[in-house]
Amino acid sequence: MNVRGELKGEQLILTIDLSAKAQKQARPSSTGKTKLIATTNGFINYGHVKVSLNATIPLK
């Protein structure tokens, strides 16, 4: 959800859309304290590296 990853040489570039539209579409976190704007939904592989990411924004 809203996370793109790309290997460029020896760097992993993660891109998250922080636009107003993406923030409006964010869903409540499991605790309900924040909104989840981006997640990898668990671990994903980029080459030999595993990444797990959750990006949250405050509730308004």
C-alpha positions in Angstrom: 0.0 0.0 0.0 1.6 3.2 -1.2 5.2 2.1 -1.0 7.5 1.6 -3.9 11.0 0.2 -3.6 13.8 0.3 -6.1 17.4 -1.0 -6.0 19.8 1.5 -7.6 23.3 0.1 -7.4 24.0 -0.4 -3.8 21.1 1.8 -2.5 17.5 0.9 -1.8 15.2 3.8 -2.6 11.8 3.7 -0.9 9.1 6.1 -2.2 6.0 7.0 -0.2 3.3 9.2 -1.6 2.6 12.0 1.0 0.2 14.0 -1.1 -3.1 15.3 0.3 -5.0 12.6 -1.7 -2.9 9.8 -0.1 -3.3 11.3 3.3 -7.1 11.4 2.8 -7.1 7.7 1.7 -5.0 6.6 4.7 -6.8 4.1 6.9 -6.8 4.0 10.7 -4.0 2.0 12.3 -4.8 -1.2 14.3 -4.8 0.8 17.6 -6.8 3.7 16.1 -4.3 6.3 17.4 -2.9 7.2 14.0 -3.7 6.8 10.3 -1.6 4.4 8.2 -0.5 6.1 5.0 1.9 3.4 3.8 2.8 -0.2 4.6 4.6 -3.1 3.1 2.1 -5.5 4.9 5.0 -7.4 6.5 8.4 -8.2 5.2 9.3 -7.9 1.5 12.6 -8.7 -0.2 14.7 -6.2 -2.1 17.7 -8.3 -3.3 19.1 -10.0 -0.2 17.5 -7.4 2.2 14.2 -7.8 3.9 12.2 -4.7 4.7 9.1 -4.1 6.8 7.7 -0.6 6.8 4.7 1.2 8.4 4.3 5.0 7.9 1.7 6.8 10.0 0.3 10.3 10.3 -1.6 11.8 13.2 -5.4 11.6 13.3 -7.0 15.0 12.6 
